[in-house]
């Protein structure tokens, strides 16, 4: 819970007293490797905070040869907030899977609690939610930025390593390739030749 409090207090500059009040609203949960935080077509009315571990959000795309392939949209690591946009804000089933890569310890807050606090709380809880939304949008924009900067596989990989230096050693070629929209064998060749 200390990491959650520190994120609120220091990254969001809200102070430790407000951080402790907000952190008290969260519940601790754990997920083993290969399990799912969210399954496609399920409702997920939770805001997650990753305290330890690594997860990925992905969906399946249908290929011409009728094989399905996963497309990773984001990685979630220590210090990240996360939610299913479809479920939390649109009250629809999730369109993506969120799977655990490394065992995860997380803290969750339910949508009902968020709505209650937004109605009754002083402005600081609204500020907290705004900071969380901003962070989640920035993380999504990082992937878009990687794609916009270049179509070349090597450039995408180098941009990924620059944006996420701590992740490249924790992820397999297959997962990084899925995130970058390239073939895993191509990525393996790039990694063997790359200076990163």
N, C-alpha and C positions, 0 to 999 in steps of 0.2 A: 504493500500500500504506500510505502515511502516514495517509490518512483512516481506513482499517480499524484501524490500530494506535491512532490517537487515539480512535476510537469505543470500543474495548475499554478503553483505559487511563483515559479521562476520563469518558465517559458512564456506563460500567459501574463506574468507580472501582476498576479492577483493577491499576493501575500499569503502567508501560511495560515492565518486564521480563516480566511475564506476557503482556502484549499482544503482544510480539514473539514469544514462544513459540507463542502461538495463531495469530498471523498467518502464521507459517511453514508451517502446515498447509494454507493456502489456495493455490489455483492461479489465475493471472490468465487471464481470457477476455474477448473483445470480441464485441459483437453489433451489426450494422448496423441502421439504421432499417428498420422494417417486418418484421424477422425475428422469430423466436420463441425465447424462452428455454425455454418449455415448450409443447408441443402437446397438445391434448385427446386422451385415450386413450393417451398415451405414459407410460412410467415415468420419473420424475425423482427420483433418489435423491440430490439435491444441496441443500445450503444455499447460497444466493446472498447476496452482499453487493454492493450497488450503490455503486460508487465515483464514477461519472460517468454522467449521462444520466437517462432517464425511461422507464418501462415501465408497462403496465397489465395487470391480471388481469381476464378477462371470460369469460362463457359465453354461449351462444346460447339464446334462448327462442323457442318456436314461437308465433306470433301466430295469431289466428282466421282471418285471410285467407291463411294458409299461408306468410307471409313470416317469415323468421327475423330476429330483432333481437338485437344484442349488449347485454349487461347488465354494465357494469363494476363489479367488486366492490372493487377497490382500485388506487391508483396507487403506484408504487415509484420513489423518487428517491434522490439521493445520501444516503448514510448509513443506508439501510434494508437490513435483512436480509429474506430472503424464501425460502419453500419451498412445495412442493405438499404440503399436509396429507395428501392421499390417498396419494401415493407414498412420501413420506419416513417417515411413521409407520404407515400402514396397509398398505403394500406393494401398493397398487392403482394402476391407471392414473389419471393426472390427469383431473379432471373439468372443468378450465378451461384456457383459453389464457392465455399470458403473452407479450404482444407488445411489441416495442420501439417507443416513440414518438419518442425522440431516441436517437442512437447511445449504446450503453451499454458502459462498461468495468466489469467485475464481477470479484469473486473468489469462487471456489467451493470447497466442501469436500464430499467424497463421504460418504455415509452410513456406509460401511465404516470410514472414518477416524474419524468421530464415534464410532461404536460402540467402536472400538479404544481411542480416547482416554478414553472414559467408563469402560472397564474398567481401564485401567492408570494413569490420571493421578490426581494429587492432586485435591482438591476444587475447585480453581479452574476446571477445565474444566467441571465440572458447573454451577458458578456462572455461567460464561459462557453455556452452553446455556439455563439458566433465564432469564437476562437477554434473550437472543434471543427465546425463546418469549413472554416478557412483552411485549416491544416489538411482536411480530407480533399478539398478541391485542389490544393497545391500538389498533393501526392498524385492525384489523377492527371494533373497538367504535366507533371514530369514525364509521364509516358508519352503523352501527345507530343511534347517537345522533342523527345528522342526520335520520333517518327518524322517530325517536320524538318529536323535539321539535315537529314540525309536518307536516301534510299539504299545506300551501300551498307551491306551487312557489317563490315568492319567498323564503319563510322558509328553505326547504332550501338555496337558492342562497346566501343571506346567511350561514347557518351554515357552509356549505362554505368560503366565503371567509374567515370568521373562523378556522376550523380549519386551512385550508391557503392562507394569503395568497399564498405564493410560487408556487403551482401555477396559479392562475386565469389568469395571463398566458401560461403555457406550454402551455395546453390549448385545443383547439377547443371551440366550443359543443356540438358533437356528442358529444365525449367526456365533458364535464362533465354534459350532459343524461343520458347513459347511466349515469353514476355516481349521479345524483340521481333517476333513474326518472321523468324528465319528457321532454316533446317538445323537440327542439332548436330549433324555431321559437319555442316559448314561452320557452325560455331566452334566445334572442337578444333578444326583446322585453324581458325582465326585465333583461338586462345593459345594454341601451341606456337604461333608466330608473333603474337602481340607482345608489346613492351609492357603491357599492364599485367 
